[in-house]
């Protein structure tokens, strides 16, 4: 062993001399190639029986050494025994970061966020899979993005409005921040008839997700919140960004100062409110994303009573209400007393395929008051007027067409198509022996993989079936052991994905 080490040192010195000279001649230095890392590790293991490399400036050595070790170290790959060896590696000084930095500190709340937002992270892993398997025919059933064309009755109205903008009579610039009056009136008449909601209670926007963040600005950083667990990640992430939470607690995989209301098959995906502490704000989505569960009338009565008893405000996300096919309420305002404790957000995204067009609305009843008696709607109106210039007039023309008799029928046809996709997915996993939830009132299938890490299941399905799903853990700790499969897809892709699932499981 000693002789081999002596020989290594002599050869290393010769290599260093040659490489340094070559670097001077060519104005650059040699770098270790990826395959050389094994050689470095071999030296490290020889140097330290515990496995810790006894190498000076290890990180700089690995990243940019001025010599190549591959040939010199071949004989040292598998030493007969581990011995303590003092090996000194010459390296260039680490590069100095010369980039300009301002004196503005980073928002500390941003540093609390864990990794990336769920869906961009899924997109990143999908892209990495394609780099590994460039010929893979990936089917995406992960992010809930619609795939079918927007009905002609709707796009024709948008095209007409767009063309009108090129005429003197048809041009319009800034509109009302709250939305065009005829659009607000049509929303009130279509979805809130006989519920006591007026068009002045409705704020037209560029989507429910954007309104959730505006509502967080409205509430500020000093409120406490509760969320369903699992739930749409925007509720939690926006709360973290606003400073409403404490640090992320790794042991329980939750943020401090958020009440996670567990929703599982055991409680019918509705939280046991008797165990939930009071919070200022309660985020509640029905039908739920990701579980697909729709709250019953009795359950929502309990939720409204709970909010009233505690003086809380419910932010009710009804983005999937049109998918409800039983007698579950489609709006929180179907529940008596809800106007005094609830705000409702909604969207055309999953009804008309407006995920790219961007159009939604939020209902803030006049009856909803802060603790000092000030109307919540007045403050939200100030937030909207400050942060938003109103939804696109072309998108609003499409929204108005959505609410025409022909548009409503077209949207129901689109929803029906996705619900047929849902049935194919449900039948597939049920035939394979899995417990499956949701689907009846939502475009999502919530599949249980007992005892398994949901990110591992996601990776397995992507690796072996080339299908993108969504790991349940991304929606909160209550989603562990589940995978969400979206029904948004072309029919042929849904059928092919079902075939691949059957082949895999």
N, C-alpha and C positions, 0 to 999 in steps of 0.2 A: 504493500500500500504506500509506504514512504517513498519507494523508488518511483512509483507512478505519479505521486504528487510532485516530486522533484522534476520529473520529466514534463509534467503539465505546466509547472512554473516557467521552465525554460522556453517551451513552445509558446506559452502565453506572452512572454516578454518579446519574442520574435514577432508574434502576430501584432502586438501593440505597436512595435516600432514600425512595421510595414504599414499598418492602417493609419497611424498618425501621419506618416509621410504622405500617404495617398490622399488623406484629407487636406493636407496643405497644398498638394498639387492640384486638386480638383475643387478646392474652395468649399468642401463639405465634409461631414463625418459619417462613418458607417453606423448603421443601426442594427440592433438585434432583430432578426425576423421572428415571426410568431413561433416557428417550430423550434427555436432555440430555447424557449422557456423551459422545456423539459430538462435541458442541460443545466440551466441555472438551478432548477429545483434539485437536481442530483447533487450538485455541489452543496446546496443548502442542507440537504439531509445528511450528507457526510459530515458537515460541519457541526451540526447540532442534533444530538440523539433525540431531543424532544420535538424536533421538527421545525424549530424556529431558525431561520437562516442567520448565520453569523456573518453578515455581509454589510459592509459600510455603505451608507447612502443607498439602500436597496431600491427605493422607488426610482431614483435617478438612474441607477444601474440598469434596471429593467427597461426603462423607457428610451434611453438614448446613450448606451455605452459606445465608446469609440473603438470597439473591436468585436470580432465574431468568435464565439466560443465553440461552435458546433464540432469542428474537426478536432480541436484540442481536447475536448472533454469526452469524446466517445468512449475512451477507456475507463472513464469514471462513472458510467451510467449505473452500474450495479456493483458497488463495492462489496467485498466479502463480509465486512462487518462495519458498523458505524464507529467512527472514532472522532475525537474532538480535534478539529483542524482550524487554524487561524488563516482565513483566506481574505485578502484585501483586494477589493476591486477598484480600479481607477475609473472615475467617471467625470464627465463635465459637471460643473455646478448647475443646479436646477435653474431653469429659465426664470427670469424675473418678469412678473406680470407688469407690463408697462401701460396697460389700458387705463384710460381716464375714468375716474370715479367721481360722482357728485358727492355732496355732503348730506344728501337726503336719505334718511334711514328707511329701510324697508318696512312696509306694513307688517307688524308682528303677527297679525291674525293670518296673513297669507302663509307664514311659516308653519302654522298649526296644521294646515291641510295635509292629508296623507296622499302621497304619490300624485298621480294625475286624476282628473275627472274620469269617471268610469268609462264612458263611451269613447273618448279619445284614446284611452288605454287599450280598449278592445281593438280599435282601429290600428293602433301601433303593433299589437301582437298579430293581427291579420296580415299587415304589411311584412312583418318579419317572417311569417310563414310563407308568404309568396316569394320572398328572397331565397328561402331555403328550397322551396318547391315551385319554381317559376311556371311550371305547366299545370299546377293544381287548378281544378275547376271548383272554386270556392262558391258556396251558397251562403248568403248572409241572412241569418234569422236571429240576429243579435239586436242591434239598435232598432227601435220601433219606428223605422222610416217607411212611409208608404211607397208603393211601387207602381200602382195602376194609374193610367192617365186620368187627369182631371176631366170630368164630363164636359161635353161641348157647350151645353147651355151656360156653363160657368165661364169657360175660357172665351166664348164669344162676347160675353158682357165685358170682360177685362180688355179684350182686343178693341172693342168699340170705344171704351173709355180711353185707352192708350192712343188710338188714332185721333180722338177728339182733342187731345192735348196739343196736336199740331195745327189747330185752327184757332182763330181769334175768339170765336164764341165758346169753344169747348175747353179752352185752357183754364187751369186753376192751379194756384200755388199752394201756400200753406193752408191747411184746413183746420178745423176745430181740433184741439188736442184730445178732446173726449170722444171724437169720432163724428162722422156725418149724422145729422139728426135722423134721416130716413133709415140709416142702417141701425142705429140704436133703437128706433121705434120697431123695426122689423124683428130684431132680436127679442125685445120685450114681448111682442105679440106672439111670436113663434114658440118660445121656450118658457115664458113666465106668465102666460095668460091665466087670469084668475088667482095669481099668487101674490098680488099686491105690489109687484115690481114695476116701476115706471121707467120710461126711456131715460130719464134724467139720472137714474141710479146706475146706468150702464156706461162703462168706459171701454171704448173700442181700442184695441192695441195691436201690437205686432206679435202676439202670442202669449199663452199662459205662462210659459217659462220666464219670459221677460217681466211679466206682471208680478211674479213671485218675488223677483229681486226688487222691484219697485215697492212692493208691500214691506219688504224687509227694511228698506230705507225709511219708510213711513213709521215702522215700529221702533227703529233705533236699536242701540246696543244694550240697553238696560232691561230688556224683557227676557222672560224665560219661555222656552218652547218645549212642546211635545210633538213627537212624530210617530207614525206607525212604524213598526219594525217587523218586516222590511218595508221600505218606502222609496219613492223617487229620490235620488241622491241630491237633487238641487235644493231641497228643503234644508238638509243638514249643511251642505257646503256653503250656501248663502248665509246661514246662521253663523258659521265659523268666520267667514269673511267680515261679517258685520261686527264681530266681537261679542256675540251673545254667549259664547261657549268658553269652557276651560280647555286645557290641553287634552290631546288624545291619550286615552289610557290603554296601553297595549295589552294589559292583562285581561281586560274585559272587552277590548276592541270597540270602545265607545268614546265619544267626547264627553268631558265633564260638563255639567250644567244643562244637559239635554235629557229629557225624559223619553226613553225609548219604550213605546207601548207595544209589547209583543203581540203579534198576530200570527197564529199558527193553525194547522189543521185541528189541533186539540180544542181551541176556543172559537172555531168557526171563522178564523181570520178577523175577529173583532175583539179589541182589548177588554180585559177585565177592569172596568173603570173604577171599581171599588179599591183597587190597589194602586191607582195612578195618582200621584201627588198633584196639587194645583200648579198650573203654569199659566202664564199670560196668554200665550198663543198655542193653538192646537192645529197642526197641519193634518188634514185628513183627506184622502183620495178615494173616491168610490165611483165606478169600479177601480179597484186598487191596481196600481202599477208598482210591483211586478206580479202580485199573486192572482190578479184577475177577479178577486172576490168583490161582490157588490153588497153593500150594507143593506139590510132589510129596513122596513119602515120602523119596526119596533126598536132596532138597534140605533137608528138615527134619532128617534125620540129620546133614547137614553143619552146619546151624545149631546143633544141640545140642552137637556135638563142638567147634565153634568157641567156644561159650560155656563149655564145660568147660575147654578148653585155656587160656582167658583168665580164668577165674574170674568170669564175668559172669552177670547175671541177665536172662533173657528175659521181657518182658511180652508175652504172646501174646494178641492180640485175635481171638477166634473168633466175632464177632458175626454172621457170614454163613455159618456152617458148614452149616446146613441146606440151603443152596443148592447145595452140592457134589453133582454128579451122576456124577463119575468116582471113581477109587479114591484120590484125594488124602485125606490124613488130615483128620478133622474136629476133632481135638484134638491139641495138642502132646504130650499124655501118651501117645499111641500110640507115641511114639518112646522107645526104651530110654534110661534115664538122665535123661529130661526132668524128673522130679520133683526132681532135685537142683539144677536150674538154671532152672526156669521157673515163672511164675505165669500163669494163664489167666483172661481176662475174657470174659464172654458175656452175652447179653441175650435177652429175649423180644420186643424191639421189632420186629424185622423178620420174625419167625416168626408172631406172633399179633396184630400190629397194636398193640403196647403202647407206641408212641412217646409217647402221652399218659398211659397208665396208669402207666408207669415201673416196671419190674421186671427185674432182672438178677442176676448172681452173679459172684463171683471165687473161683478155686481157688488156695489157697496150701498146697502139700503140707508135711507135717511134716518131710520130708527136706531142705527148702530152708533153708540156714543162712547167716548172715552170716559175715564173715571171722573173728569172734571165737567162732564156734560157737553163737551165740544164734539160736534159731529165728525165721525171718522171720514166721511165722504169729502168734507171740506179740505181736510189735510191731504187726502189722497189726490184730490184735484190739484192742489198746489204742487205736489210731487210730480204729477203727470205734466203739468204746465212747465215745470222747471227742467225736467229730464227728458222730455219727449215732445216731438213736433207733430204727433198724430200718425196714425197708420197710413200707408200708401193709399192714395185715392184710387189707383188701379186695383189694388187688393180689396178695397172696400166695395168697388163695383162688383168684384167677384163674390164677395160676401153677400151682397144684396141679391145677386142671382141665386146663390145657394138657398136663400130663404123664400124664393118663389116656389109655387107648386111644382113646376118642372124640376127645379133645383133640388128640392127636398126629396123628390122621388129618385133623382139621380144619386144623391148622397146615400139614400137607403140601399140602393142597388150596390154601390161600392162597399158599404158596410157588410151587406149580405155576402158579397164575394169573399171578403176576408174571414167572415164567420164560417164559410164553407172550408176555407183553408185550415181554420182552427180545428174543425171536426176531423180532418185528415190527420193532423198532428196528434190529437187526443187519441183517436182510434189506434194509431201506430204505437204509441207508448203504452197504452192500455193492453194491447195485444202482447206486448213484450213483458208484461207483469209489473210495470211501474205504477205507483200511485200518482195520479195526475189531478191537479186542481186548477181552478179558474176556468177560462175558455168559454163558459156558457154566456157570460155577460161582458166579455172583453176579448181583445185580439191577442191575448197572451196565454200560454200554457205553462203552468208551474209544475215542473217534474221533480219528484223526490228521488234523491240518490242517498239513501240512509248511510250515515257513518263516513261519507266521503267529503273531501275538501272540494268545494264547488269550483275553485280555479283549476284544480286537477282534472275535474270532469270536463270543464271548458277546454282545457288543453288536449285531453284525450279525444274529444269529438272533433276538434280542429285537426289534430294530427292524423287521425285514422279515418275520418269521414269527410274531411274538408268542408265542414259546416261550422259557421260561426253562431254561437249562442251567447247568452249572457250569464255569468256566474252569479248565483244568488247572493253571495257574500258582498258583492258590489252594492247591494241595496240595504246593507246593514247586517249586524250579527245574526239577526233572526232569519236571514236568507241562507245561512250556511247549510250545506247538504241539499240545496235545490239548484236547478238551472231553469232560467226563463227562455222559452222558445217563442219567438215572434211569428205571428201568422201573416205578417206583411211580406208578400212575395208573389211572384208570378206562379200560376198554377203548376206549370211544368217543373219549376224549381221546388215547390212544396212536395210534389209527388216524388221527385228524385231524392230529396232530403229524407223523406219517409223510407225510401228503399235503402238508403245508406244507413239510417238508424237501425233498421231491421238486420242489415248485414253486420253491423257493429255489435249489437246487443242480442 
